[in-house]
Amino acid sequence: MTEIQAKVAVVRFPGSNCDLDAVSALRTFHNVEADLVWHEEPSIGEYDAIVLPGGFSFGDYLRAGAIAARSPALKRVTEAAERGTPILGICNGFQILIEAGLLPGSLLRNNSLRFVCKWVAIRVENDSTSFTRGMKKGQVLRIPIAHNEGRFYTSKREQRELADGGQVVFRYCDERGRPTPSANPTGTLDGIAGVCNRAGNVVGLMPHPERATEPILSPFGSADGSLIFKSMLESI
Amino acid sequence: MKVVISNRDGAGDPEGETIYRDLVSKSVFKQVKGIRSGKFLKVSVEAADAASAKALVSKMCDELRIYNPAAHSITVEV
């Protein structure tokens, strides 16, 4: 038996639907214990890392992520974030982290007014966060997206601050790593697909790494999503 | 109380733009020059007067983040 080196919480809200995929992806790392934790459980803060999975928490009522952001879980996630615990928000999890104020900006409805579900390419813009430290800046990952509200937006001033402060973690790009307008699937500001907090331990992204951890699940035979989880384990 | 949440100008409004471009601008209502979409909340409040009700609802919208100030603006009316 491999010794357990990390305990990771995957937080389940009413309406989460990528939670089991995230648990399954994490369990492919044999030294990881991944628990599905109900959002009201006080134990959330006791884990080495926390994943907020995708889905439609609280039915996306008011705004995607807005109600989960005021749930007891996010008090504990905020305290853990302040202690430096690696925290990953995937899709709806990213929306929740933004609504909770742990990440900057906003996620608005896609320009197309459509739910966009497809494989895309993203480029690593910051390779020193808790979820990218095993990668190289400029590296291109193949990974799927599936969302309706993923158009990142913020003020021009904050956009500059994010770019200057290294808080843009991923940008959509073409196969050769160029962040062209045609490679931008949602009209997201400056091609932004993921951002981090100033300390780099809280990262949110719209793409789904948990759906890209096994070559058999990828049309490209890739497992690039694993790199994000491997980086997380290196950060614990 | 009536709360209207809409996107700030720079944030774009694809829904309002689509309603205008694909429906209204193709209709006989040529005097209509633009449409903005938003979200409407009707809030019931117990308060001494309209001013204090408005102050209370504005405070609630800020503290509970009923809107995201990075992208939205709100109007609060009696």
Boltz contact constraints between the chains, C-beta under 6 A:
constraints:
  - contact:
      token1: [A, 105]
      token2: [B, 70]
      max_distance: 6.0
  - contact:
      token1: [A, 106]
      token2: [B, 68]
      max_distance: 6.0
  - contact:
      token1: [A, 106]
      token2: [B, 70]
      max_distance: 6.0
  - contact:
      token1: [A, 106]
      token2: [B, 71]
      max_distance: 6.0
  - contact:
      token1: [A, 108]
      token2: [B, 71]
      max_distance: 6.0
  - contact:
      token1: [A, 111]
      token2: [B, 14]
      max_distance: 6.0
  - contact:
      token1: [A, 113]
      token2: [B, 14]
      max_distance: 6.0
  - contact:
      token1: [A, 153]
      token2: [B, 11]
      max_distance: 6.0
  - contact:
      token1: [A, 153]
      token2: [B, 71]
      max_distance: 6.0
  - contact:
      token1: [A, 154]
      token2: [B, 70]
      max_distance: 6.0
